[in-house]
Amino acid sequence: MNEEAEHWITRYVDAYLIVTRQISARIKERIAEGLTTDQFLILRLIKAQEQCTSTYLAESVCVGKSSITAIINRLDEAGMIERTRDENDRRLVYLSLSEQGEEVYQLAEKQVKDVISPYLLHFEEEDIEKFITMFEKLAFLMQETGGRTE
């Protein structure tokens, strides 16, 4: 690895650690009472996926199925999600937001937007679009290729 690449990596890691810690802390302060950031992420993924399964969730957040099961069980006990078995394959269980889960999710989503939006005011629209596009590309590469260039 050349010196320039090492410099870019150092700058990225330094900025990443500061941004993620600060945003996470601010979101945690504002998010709906009793909802963790992990639970919010799971609600967000369930909402976005038409036929969401625990396997999909575990793969999406790169954790073991047992960790996802624990979060799902807590959300179910809190009445925020519903489980529906597939009619053709009873082993498949689909997850969806309950009415209460939808309300909690919408409130938390608004609170997250309230945390992030003031920071965006410091940038030009073109810069925001470019940054988000590049960040989404990085997310895609991490999910699909793991950084390999094959």
Buried (B, 14 or more C-beta within 10 A) or exposed (E): EEEEEEEEEEEEEEEEEEEEEEBEEBBEEEBBEEBEBBBBBBBBBBBEBEEBBBEBBBEBBEBEEEEBEEBBEBBBEBEBBBEEEEEEEEEEBBBBBBEEBBEBBBBBBEBBEEBEEEEEEEEEEEEBEEEEEEEEEEEEEEEEEEEEEE
